[in-house]
Structures are given as structure tokens and as C-alpha cells.
Amino acid sequence: MKNLRVTLIQSNLHWENISANLEMFSEKINAIAETDLIVLPETFTTGFSMNPKFAEAMDGSAVEWMRKFANEKGCVVCGSLMINDDGRFYNRLVWMQPDGEFLTYDKRHLFCISDEPKFFTAGEERLIVELNGWKICPLICYDLRFPVWARNHNAEYDILLYVANWPERRNVAWKTLLPARAIENQAYVIGVNRVGVDEKNISHTGDSMAIDALGKTLYYKEHEEDVATIELNYEEFKKVREQLPFLNDADDFVLNPKLKIKSH
């Protein structure tokens, strides 16, 4: 199986301004060379707003924008945005494929010290997607604090992916838990966060990173906007699991979530 190229976009966001964010990300994506996967932050069209009037339908401008760029760049584009689905609101990650087909994951853990649980519906299904033979589990921000939800039962994924609006005031947790998830699940972990100060005067330092299955940091960026493409090495990853088969000794318990497994 070949290596996988993943592009992380760490960016400031325009508050509740969908068109401005799409224009800004268009410029960044147009400058990307070849890649297999482009990862955008959580709620990349609005910032972490709790105003459901900015939620779009699945046939809205943002999802169509994702379809356009996935097709033009010949890669998957993913990120989360506010979605209105038949009157229910979700913080939904869209996994847009080059052929225009897409898969979704709705944020399971809604952030309890914000208004997110008041306006949005929690997801019930975990998603595992396949890209060029790699199995990937995409999750959203606050999900990072809940290791059972991310647990790599029976080595069902190779990459754990988090998109986030994680604030500076709690970035110690972000920078600690991402490597922990990599080590305990013997998987690559990628975390893509935003930078800048939002309209609620909450500062974000980014701290986006990529970590290998041993917990080694392959990429890290704080404070600045950045577009970085990293290559995940399959042979090195395979060797770690063969030489250190820790997952075989994992405790046999599961949350029994509804699980969607899709291939591309």
C-alpha cells in the first residue's frame, strides 16, 4: 500500500461569514500541489458559532464548494460545518470524495460549557472511511477528551483525524491528548485546529499536528496560519504494529455504537 499525502490547513476564520471563508480557503487550496486529503478546521465556514441561522442544507453553497474542489484537486476534502438537516442542526463533518459522493460524521460529544447542546443534535454513529487502502476515523474537537469513543477496537483504523476549534486556554489538553490517542491506538493521529481570536474574544493558537503510531511528532505549528502537506509512511506504520502488537492485548469492551464503514 502506498504512502498517503495529507494537507493540513491551519487558518483564522471569518466569524459567521460563509462566503468570506469559502473565498479564503479557495485561495489556500488553489496553491496546494498534489495531495490525497485536504483537512479543514471545525466549523470552517462560520467559526464556532452557536447561531443556527448560519446552518446550511446538504445541498447548500459550502457542500457544493467542497464537491467542486475535491473534483478539481482530485482528492478528498473534509472539514465540519453547521448543517440543517430537516430542521435538526448538526456539527457535521463532510468527507467529500473526488467523484462527488460524500460521507458524514455528526459530532458525538457536544461541548457542555457552550450552547452547542442547546441548539445541535449529537451524532450516534462513528464513521470509518477508506482512502487508498488506509482506514481513517474522523472525529470533531471535544470528541478528543473521550478515549472510549476513539478506541481502535480490533485495529479497525490506521489514522485518527480530529478537526477543531480548540481554544488557547485549554491547549495543554489538546497537545497532551493527541499524542496519547496515537500511542494507545497505535495509529497516526492528525489534529487540525484554527488560529486567531474569534468574536467572543476567545484566542486559538492552532497547535495543529501530525503524530505517528509511536507518539512522535511529525508536524507541529502554533500561532501562524499554515498549509502543510505531510506524507504518512505505510511501511513504517506496518512495522510498528508488527513489532509491537499491543492492540492484541487490549481489553475486550466496546461502546457498541452504530458503526458505518464505507470504502472508496
C-alpha positions in Angstrom: 0.0 0.0 0.0 1.4 3.4 -0.9 2.1 6.3 1.4 -0.7 8.9 2.0 -0.3 12.6 1.5 -2.4 14.7 3.9 -2.7 18.5 3.7 -3.5 20.3 7.0 -4.9 23.9 6.7 -4.5 25.9 9.9 -6.3 29.2 9.4 -8.0 32.1 11.0 -11.8 32.2 10.3 -14.2 35.0 9.4 -17.0 35.0 12.0 -20.4 33.9 10.7 -19.3 34.8 7.1 -19.7 31.8 4.9 -18.7 33.5 1.6 -15.6 35.1 3.0 -14.4 31.8 4.5 -15.0 29.9 1.2 -13.1 32.6 -0.7 -10.2 32.5 1.7 -10.0 28.7 1.7 -10.3 28.7 -2.1 -7.1 30.7 -2.3 -5.3 28.4 0.0 -6.5 25.2 -1.8 -5.6 26.6 -5.2 -2.0 26.8 -4.1 -1.8 23.2 -3.0 0.1 20.8 -5.2 -0.6 17.1 -5.3 -2.3 15.6 -2.2 -4.7 12.8 -1.3 -6.6 14.5 1.5 -7.2 18.2 2.5 -8.3 18.8 6.1 -10.1 22.0 7.2 -10.8 23.0 10.8 -14.1 22.5 12.7 -17.0 24.8 11.5 -14.7 26.2 8.8 -17.5 28.2 7.2 -18.5 30.2 10.3 -16.2 29.8 13.2 -17.6 28.1 16.4 -20.9 30.0 16.3 -24.0 28.7 18.0 -26.3 30.6 15.7 -28.2 28.0 13.7 -29.4 30.6 11.2 -26.0 30.1 9.5 -26.5 26.4 9.2 -26.8 25.3 5.5 -28.6 22.3 4.0 -26.6 19.5 2.5 -27.2 20.9 -1.0 -26.0 24.4 0.2 -23.1 26.5 -1.1 -20.5 25.1 1.3 -21.1 21.4 0.5 -21.2 22.3 -3.3 -17.9 24.2 -2.8 -16.3 21.1 -1.2 -17.5 19.0 -4.1 -16.0 21.4 -6.6 -12.6 21.5 -5.0 -12.5 17.7 -4.4 -13.1 17.2 -8.1 -10.6 19.9 -9.3 -7.8 18.7 -7.0 -8.5 15.0 -7.4 -8.5 14.4 -3.6 -10.8 14.1 -0.6 -11.7 17.4 1.1 -13.0 17.2 4.7 -14.0 19.6 7.5 -17.0 20.3 9.7 -19.8 22.8 9.3 -23.2 23.7 10.7 -25.8 21.7 8.9 -29.6 22.0 8.9 -31.0 18.5 8.2 -34.8 18.6 8.1 -35.0 21.1 10.9 -32.3 19.5 13.1 -29.0 21.1 13.5 -25.7 19.3 13.4 -22.0 20.0 13.7 -21.3 17.7 10.8 -18.0 16.6 9.2 -18.3 16.1 5.5 -15.9 13.7 3.8 -16.2 14.8 0.1 -14.7 12.5 -2.5 -13.4 13.5 -5.9 -16.3 11.7 -7.6 -18.8 14.0 -5.8 -20.0 11.3 -3.4 -19.7 12.1 0.3 -19.9 10.6 3.7 -20.7 12.3 7.0 -20.0 12.2 10.7 -22.0 14.2 13.2 -20.2 15.3 16.3 -20.9 12.9 19.1 -19.8 15.0 22.1 -21.3 18.4 22.1 -19.3 20.9 24.1 -21.1 21.2 27.5 -19.8 24.6 28.6 -21.1 26.2 25.4 -24.6 26.4 24.0 -23.8 23.6 21.5 -26.0 21.1 23.2 -28.9 23.5 23.3 -29.0 24.0 19.5 -27.4 21.0 18.0 -28.1 17.3 17.9 -25.4 14.8 18.9 -24.4 12.1 16.5 -24.8 8.4 17.3 -22.7 6.8 14.6 -18.9 6.6 14.3 -17.6 6.7 10.8 -14.6 4.8 9.3 -13.7 5.7 5.7 -11.2 4.1 3.4 -8.8 6.1 1.2 -6.2 4.5 -1.0 -6.3 1.4 1.3 -5.9 3.5 4.5 -8.7 3.3 7.1 -9.5 6.6 8.7 -11.7 7.6 11.6 -12.6 11.3 11.6 -13.8 13.0 14.8 -14.5 16.5 15.9 -12.8 18.7 18.6 -14.4 17.8 22.0 -14.5 14.1 21.0 -10.8 14.2 21.8 -11.5 14.1 25.5 -13.3 10.7 25.3 -10.9 7.8 24.6 -13.5 5.1 24.6 -15.3 6.7 21.6 -11.9 6.8 19.7 -10.8 3.3 20.8 -9.2 1.3 18.0 -11.1 -1.9 18.6 -9.6 -4.8 16.5 -7.3 -2.3 14.7 -10.3 -1.0 12.7 -8.5 2.2 11.6 -5.0 3.4 10.7 -5.5 7.1 11.1 -7.4 9.1 13.7 -8.3 12.5 12.5 -9.6 15.5 14.6 -10.8 18.8 13.3 -11.2 21.5 15.9 -11.8 25.0 17.2 -9.8 24.3 20.4 -9.0 27.4 22.5 -5.6 28.5 23.7 -6.8 28.5 27.3 -7.0 24.6 27.1 -4.3 23.9 24.6 -2.3 21.8 27.2 -5.1 19.2 27.0 -5.0 19.3 23.1 -1.2 18.9 23.0 -1.3 16.1 25.5 -4.3 14.1 24.3 -3.4 13.9 20.6 -0.1 12.0 21.3 -2.0 9.9 23.9 -4.6 8.9 21.3 -1.8 7.9 18.9 0.1 5.8 21.4 -2.9 4.0 22.9 -4.5 3.3 19.5 -1.2 2.6 17.5 -2.4 4.9 14.8 -1.3 8.1 13.1 -3.2 11.0 14.6 -3.8 14.3 12.8 -5.3 17.3 14.6 -6.2 20.4 12.6 -7.1 23.5 14.6 -7.8 27.1 13.8 -5.8 30.2 14.9 -6.9 33.8 15.8 -9.3 35.5 18.1 -13.0 35.0 17.4 -15.9 37.4 18.0 -16.3 36.0 21.6 -12.7 37.1 22.3 -11.5 33.5 22.5 -8.0 33.0 21.4 -6.8 30.0 19.4 -3.1 29.1 18.9 -3.6 26.4 16.4 -1.1 23.8 17.6 -2.1 21.6 14.6 -0.1 18.5 14.5 0.6 15.1 13.0 1.8 12.2 15.2 3.0 8.7 14.3 1.9 5.5 16.0 4.8 5.7 18.5 3.8 9.2 19.6 6.5 11.0 17.6 5.5 14.5 16.3 5.9 14.7 12.5 4.4 18.2 12.2 3.5 21.0 14.6 2.6 24.6 14.0 1.4 27.2 16.5 0.1 30.8 16.2 0.5 31.1 12.5 -1.7 30.3 9.5 -0.2 27.4 7.6 -0.8 25.0 4.8 1.3 21.9 5.2 1.4 18.6 3.3 2.8 15.6 5.1 3.4 12.1 3.9 2.3 9.2 6.1 4.6 6.2 5.6 2.8 2.9 5.4 5.8 0.6 5.8 7.0 2.3 9.0 3.4 2.2 10.3 3.1 -1.5 9.5 6.4 -2.3 11.1 5.3 -0.6 14.4 2.2 -2.8 14.6 4.1 -6.0 13.7 7.0 -5.4 16.2 4.8 -4.1 19.0 1.5 -5.9 18.7 0.0 -4.1 21.7 -3.5 -3.9 20.3 -3.8 -7.7 20.5 -3.8 -7.3 24.3 -6.5 -4.6 24.6 -9.4 -5.2 27.0 -12.3 -6.7 25.2 -15.0 -4.0 25.6 -16.8 -1.7 23.2 -19.4 1.1 23.5 -21.5 -0.7 20.8 -22.1 2.4 18.8 -23.8 2.2 15.4 -20.8 2.0 13.0 -20.8 2.9 9.4 -17.9 1.5 7.3 -17.6 2.8 3.8 -14.9 2.3 1.1 -13.6 4.5 -1.7 
